[in-house]
Amino acid sequence: MDNGLKTGELEPALPSAQDAPGQRLCRVQARIAQALADAGRDVAAVRLLAVSKTFDAVAVRELAVCGQRAFGENYVQEALDKQQALRDLALEWHFIGPIQSNKTRPIAENFSWVHSLDRLKIAERLSAQRPAGLPPLQVCIELNVSGEASKGGGSVAELPALAAAVSALPRLQLRGLMAIPAPVADQAAQRAAFRQVRQAFDALVARGHALDTLSMGMSADLEAAILEGATIVRVGTALFGERITPDDS
Ligand SMILES: *Cc1c(COP(=O)(O)O)cnc(C)c1O
């Protein structure tokens, strides 16, 4: 949006102008571009996934008209409602939340990607339920690098067997790994966690898996993730504002 200001002039006083969706999107894209430059990586090496959980279809549409195409959702019914309201737009939907086995069918039928695959039983159901007319479901295995029992994700030790089994499923395409490290303030600690994910990824590639996706980095730590090789960053708060629901894992 053109607000008539030139570089170096005063910021507009209205919070609504500062918080316009297009401006928030630009700021996040600039952060990604700067981190890629700092890492010496290609300008197009990272895709932005806009995490729209708890925000309504109107908010998603505002970002979509600014050019954002890929959206991430955590809750199945909430996502289906938004997809229905936005079916006139060519959006790409990614499921990134915990997956209950009784919810696999709507996920297999209505999403292009799943980032939060953490056990074989779920993978088998998603593959069996993926409709024949759609491309294979693009999946990442979620890795629990923080070792927190409460968090989703498989362990590094289980990863080779899980990756081999997922790769053998006909209607899934294994693209890489996803991780949500425990939040830490300093960038060195953020990078150490992301490096573990990167090393697990490299180990799978060394075993012969053709992988291209490291889904890691959120609003608070996307720079650290990009410095460690992220190819998809999942950003909610920096695009949509603070979530007001208590459940904002
Ligand atoms: C909510 C969520 C995000 C976005 O987090 P922000 O800190 O709001 O950017 C990313 N990934 C997953 C899996 C999430 O649940």
The ligand as a MOL file (V3000), in Angstrom:
LIG
                    3D

  0  0  0     0  0            999 V3000
M  V30 BEGIN CTAB
M  V30 COUNTS 15 15 0 0 0
M  V30 BEGIN ATOM
M  V30 1 C 1.1690 -21.3840 16.0020 0
M  V30 2 C 2.2440 -22.0940 15.2740 0
M  V30 3 C 3.2170 -21.3740 14.5390 0
M  V30 4 C 3.2860 -19.8630 14.4910 0
M  V30 5 O 3.8420 -19.3570 15.6580 0
M  V30 6 P 4.1060 -17.7700 15.8390 0
M  V30 7 O 4.9910 -17.7060 17.0070 0
M  V30 8 O 2.7640 -17.1350 16.0580 0
M  V30 9 O 4.7420 -17.2760 14.5910 0
M  V30 10 C 4.1490 -22.1020 13.8360 0
M  V30 11 N 4.1540 -23.4580 13.8390 0
M  V30 12 C 3.2530 -24.1740 14.5290 0
M  V30 13 C 3.3080 -25.6520 14.4900 0
M  V30 14 C 2.2730 -23.5120 15.2720 0
M  V30 15 O 1.3870 -24.2400 15.9760 0
M  V30 END ATOM
M  V30 BEGIN BOND
M  V30 1 1 1 2
M  V30 2 1 2 3
M  V30 3 2 2 14
M  V30 4 1 3 4
M  V30 5 2 3 10
M  V30 6 1 4 5
M  V30 7 1 5 6
M  V30 8 2 6 7
M  V30 9 1 6 8
M  V30 10 1 6 9
M  V30 11 1 10 11
M  V30 12 2 11 12
M  V30 13 1 12 13
M  V30 14 1 12 14
M  V30 15 1 14 15
M  V30 END BOND
M  V30 END CTAB
M  END
